[in-house]
Amino acid sequence: MAQNVLLTGGSGFIGKHLTDVLIEAGFSVSVLSRSNREDTPRVTYYKWDIKKNYIDKNAILNADYIIHLAGEGIVEKRWTKRRKRAIIESRVRPVEMIYSVLEMNNKKLEAFVSASGIGIYGAMTSHKICTENTPPADDFLGTTCQKWESAADKIGSLNIRTVKIRTGIVLGKNEGFLKKMTPSFKSGFGAILGSGKQYLPWIHIEDLCQIYLKSIEDTKLEGAYNACVTDNTTNARFSKTLAKLYDYTIWLPKVPPFVLKIMLGQMSVAVLTGQRVSSEKIQKAGFEFQFTDLEKTLINCIK
């Protein structure tokens, strides 16, 4: 009988792609859903409700692995106090609920894999290369990721192998980050944001899903791993490359930081800053990126 992988956030951009990858690899997939959904030949659905502190414990008891992807979008809405609280709670609370079921039922997983973000290194721009040993920042993004990972580490305290995937910008076919970017660039109105010098660590959705697959299949993987291509892409380079693929050179002036701060509020730091991030650790663990050339990757995503 196929081993079962339970996904939180399974209906999202990453979750949908990962479901296909897991099934192709021979796993059965279960998804925690807020709505009542009928099972399909491919996926079993279980109900949960974070606000009501409810989770169908059978989802966890029947799982061999759990991959935690759930979380409110970082750049979907302005960072009000309420929104900040929702961003953190949507990442931490599910893990706390899962932990309670595991502990109460003495359930042992083969592994628990949690998403995280390179935002743990902070909303700033510098030439320093961040590795998994770089201390977490004390700003909002750093604190959010730190709490996210601390919740996952609590699962690890149950003697369960725990892996944390610190993800950069995820690129897919007109999905994720590109879904927001392509309309203006496609119409010829693409522009560089701020100074354009902020780094933009990225990863193709297919490579990210393969990292998650490796995280459950490779028993040597444990702890945090950066999931992004180390090619020092900046916002300016990314923007110019995307415009090139739509057959024009960026003609608009750079969008000044103060304009973005007016439009986005505190959230503007997410687009005005960016760190260099090393992927050496996951590569030394035997992972090979299939998408490492920015232009070829963008062609794959938009053509």
Disulfide bonds with the S-S distance in Angstrom:
none
